[in-house]
Amino acid sequence: MAIENAAELVKLLADEFNRRGTKPDEFAELTGISEERLELLRKGAWNKLTLREIAIISETLHVDLWRQ
């Protein structure tokens, strides 16, 4: 499945975040992104996340965007 827009990318990351059972407080510490901002990921509020935050989240989750 090709990712066609930011909303699909954030949904993919949110699904991976949830699939792994990631704890928001631990993930916030790893990424430097506040739990409040990570909540936007869970809600699918892609338009409120910065490109930098999306990149850090995908890198921390080890999501290979080239294979998606």
MODA-V587739 format. One record per residue. N is the residue number from 1. PSI is psi as a letter, one per 20 degrees, with the letter a starting at -180 (* if undefined). OMEGA is omega in whole degrees, 0 to 359 (999 if undefined). Layout:
N/PSI/OMEGA  N/PSI/OMEGA
This chain:
1/p/177  2/p/176  3/p/186  4/i/181  5/r/183  6/h/180  7/g/178  8/h/178  9/g/181  10/h/177  11/g/177  12/g/180  13/g/179  14/g/178  15/g/179  16/g/177  17/g/181  18/g/181  19/h/181  20/i/182  21/k/182  22/p/178  23/p/184  24/h/182  25/h/178  26/g/180  27/h/178  28/g/179  29/h/180  30/h/187  31/h/187  32/j/178  33/p/184  34/q/178  35/h/179  36/g/178  37/h/177  38/h/177  39/h/176  40/h/177  41/g/181  42/h/181  43/i/182  44/k/181  45/m/185  46/h/184  47/i/179  48/i/177  49/q/177  50/q/177  51/h/178  52/g/179  53/g/179  54/g/179  55/g/180  56/g/180  57/g/181  58/h/179  59/g/182  60/h/177  61/i/182  62/l/177  63/p/179  64/n/184  65/h/179  66/h/181  67/i/183  68/*/999
